[in-house]
């Protein structure tokens, strides 16, 4: 028993992976490819596995992902969806989503994913105009931090009651503790405070990866 979250030393982290972590060959290949990029914004493998477990526990069938990058998180989520499950992915950075689509095809899950290669807000507005409110089981937000508050508000409209909103990078490599003028850091600090006080959800900020906030819509 511990009154605090266990501090993960490099050695303890390697042990955690050795007794907990499972990954397909395509996932491993994509994760290793991301390590070669100068802007590796991939979620950690243990976070992906945790999200996959949540998807199966929820029996989720419809997911919205805001921010896709090279597709590791969407790949992982799609692998845990049933055959008739669907993910809508939104990301304007085609140089990265082109890579994502290659790996989705390799994993034979591309048919589960619809990609919008454009900015998020117009697509989110269209989903609401298309009467898709309260239809998503899970919304995963991992995009530009300055847009997080708006994405959260859209997500609250689109996710079903008792559905989950998952928000990445909410510990922001410890920068949430800093007094700063950095707009991304300020956006995360403000959103963390907002969600903590938000009576529309039940929430928990989990110290996995770079911090993962889970907010269940009441």
C-alpha positions in Angstrom: 0.0 0.0 0.0 1.2 3.5 -0.8 -0.3 7.0 -0.1 1.3 8.3 -3.3 1.7 7.1 -6.9 4.9 5.0 -7.1 7.8 6.9 -8.7 8.9 5.2 -11.8 12.6 4.9 -12.1 14.0 3.8 -15.4 14.6 0.4 -14.0 11.1 0.1 -12.5 9.6 1.3 -15.8 11.5 -1.4 -17.7 10.1 -4.0 -15.2 6.6 -2.6 -15.7 6.9 -3.1 -19.4 8.3 -6.6 -19.0 5.4 -7.9 -17.0 2.5 -5.8 -18.4 3.1 -4.7 -21.9 1.7 -6.4 -25.1 2.0 -5.0 -28.6 1.4 -6.3 -32.1 4.2 -6.2 -34.7 2.5 -3.3 -36.5 2.2 -1.3 -33.3 5.9 -2.0 -32.4 7.0 -1.0 -35.9 5.1 2.3 -35.9 6.3 3.1 -32.4 9.9 2.5 -33.4 9.4 4.6 -36.5 8.1 7.5 -34.4 11.3 7.4 -32.4 13.2 8.4 -35.5 11.1 11.5 -36.0 12.3 14.9 -34.5 8.8 15.6 -33.3 7.8 12.3 -31.7 4.3 13.0 -30.3 3.2 9.4 -29.9 1.5 8.3 -26.8 3.4 5.9 -24.6 2.7 2.1 -25.2 1.4 1.5 -21.7 -1.1 4.4 -22.2 -2.2 2.9 -25.4 -2.7 -0.5 -23.8 -4.7 1.1 -21.0 -7.0 2.9 -23.4 -7.5 -0.3 -25.3 -8.6 -2.0 -22.1 -11.0 0.8 -21.4 -12.5 0.5 -24.9 -13.1 -3.2 -24.3 -14.5 -2.7 -20.8 -16.9 0.0 -22.2 -17.8 -2.2 -25.2 -17.2 1.0 -27.2 -18.1 1.0 -30.9 -17.8 4.6 -31.9 -14.8 6.8 -31.1 -13.7 10.3 -32.1 -10.0 11.2 -32.1 -8.9 14.9 -32.3 -5.3 14.8 -33.3 -3.9 11.7 -35.0 -0.3 12.4 -35.8 1.2 9.1 -37.3 -1.7 7.0 -36.0 -0.4 5.0 -33.1 -3.3 5.8 -30.8 -5.9 5.3 -33.5 -4.3 2.1 -34.5 -4.3 0.8 -30.9 -7.9 1.9 -30.3 -9.1 0.3 -33.6 -7.4 -3.0 -32.7 -9.6 -3.1 -29.6 -12.9 -2.2 -31.3 -15.2 -4.9 -32.6 -15.3 -5.5 -36.3 -18.2 -3.1 -36.8 -16.5 -0.4 -34.7 -15.7 3.0 -36.1 -13.2 5.8 -35.4 -13.4 9.3 -36.8 -9.9 10.9 -36.9 -9.3 14.6 -37.4 -5.8 16.0 -38.2 -4.7 18.5 -40.8 -1.1 17.4 -40.9 -1.2 15.2 -44.0 2.6 14.5 -43.9 1.9 12.5 -40.7 -1.6 11.1 -41.5 -0.2 9.6 -44.7 2.1 7.5 -42.5 -0.9 6.7 -40.3 -2.9 5.3 -43.2 0.0 3.1 -44.3 0.1 1.4 -40.8 -3.7 1.2 -40.6 -3.6 -0.8 -43.8 -0.8 -3.1 -42.6 -2.9 -3.9 -39.4 -6.0 -4.5 -41.5 -8.0 -2.0 -39.5 -8.3 0.8 -42.1 -11.9 0.0 -42.8 -12.7 1.0 -39.2 -11.3 4.5 -39.6 -12.6 7.7 -41.3 -9.9 10.4 -41.6 -10.6 14.1 -42.0 -7.4 15.8 -43.0 -8.4 19.3 -41.9 -8.6 21.5 -38.9 -10.7 20.1 -36.0 -13.3 22.8 -35.3 -15.1 22.8 -38.7 -15.4 19.0 -38.5 -16.7 19.1 -35.0 -19.3 21.7 -35.9 -20.3 19.5 -38.9 -20.7 16.5 -36.6 -23.1 18.5 -34.4 -25.0 19.8 -37.5 -25.2 16.2 -38.6 -27.0 15.3 -35.4 -24.2 13.1 -33.9 -24.5 14.6 -30.4 -24.6 11.9 -27.7 -23.5 9.2 -30.0 -19.7 8.7 -29.3 -18.6 6.3 -26.7 -15.1 7.8 -26.4 -13.5 11.1 -27.5 -9.7 11.3 -27.4 -8.2 14.7 -27.4 -4.5 15.0 -28.3 -4.0 18.0 -30.5 -2.9 21.7 -30.2 -3.1 22.6 -26.6 -4.5 26.1 -27.2 -7.5 24.4 -28.7 -8.1 22.0 -25.8 -10.9 23.9 -24.0 -12.9 24.3 -27.2 -12.3 20.6 -28.1 -13.5 19.6 -24.6 -16.7 21.6 -25.0 -17.4 20.0 -28.4 -16.6 16.6 -26.9 -19.2 17.1 -24.1 -21.8 17.6 -26.8 -20.8 14.6 -28.9 -20.0 11.9 -26.3 -23.0 9.9 -24.9 -24.0 10.0 -21.2 -21.6 7.8 -19.3 -19.2 8.0 -22.2 -15.6 9.1 -21.7 -13.5 12.1 -22.8 -9.8 11.2 -22.6 -7.4 14.2 -22.8 -3.7 13.6 -23.3 -0.6 15.6 -22.0 -2.4 17.0 -18.9 0.7 16.8 -16.8 2.7 18.4 -19.7 6.1 17.0 -18.6 5.7 18.7 -15.2 5.4 22.2 -16.8 1.9 22.5 -15.2 3.7 23.4 -12.0 5.4 26.4 -13.6 4.4 30.1 -13.6 4.8 30.9 -17.3 3.5 32.9 -20.2 3.6 29.9 -22.6 0.2 29.6 -24.2 0.2 25.8 -24.4 1.1 25.4 -20.7 -1.4 28.0 -19.7 -4.1 26.3 -21.7 -3.5 23.0 -20.0 -3.3 24.5 -16.5 -6.6 26.3 -17.1 -8.4 23.2 -18.5 -7.1 21.1 -15.6 -8.7 23.5 -13.1 -11.9 23.7 -15.2 -12.4 20.0 -15.4 -11.7 19.5 -11.7 -14.6 21.9 -10.9 -16.9 20.7 -13.8 -20.1 19.3 -12.4 -21.0 17.9 -15.8 -18.4 15.1 -15.5 -16.8 12.7 -13.1 -13.0 12.9 -13.6 -9.6 11.6 -12.8 -6.2 12.7 -13.9 -4.1 9.5 -14.2 -0.3 9.7 -14.1 0.3 7.5 -17.1 2.3 8.7 -20.1 2.4 12.5 -20.0 -0.8 12.6 -17.9 -4.2 11.3 -19.1 -7.4 13.0 -17.9 -10.5 10.8 -18.0 -13.9 12.7 -17.8 -17.1 10.6 -17.8 -20.1 12.6 -18.9 -22.9 12.4 -16.4 
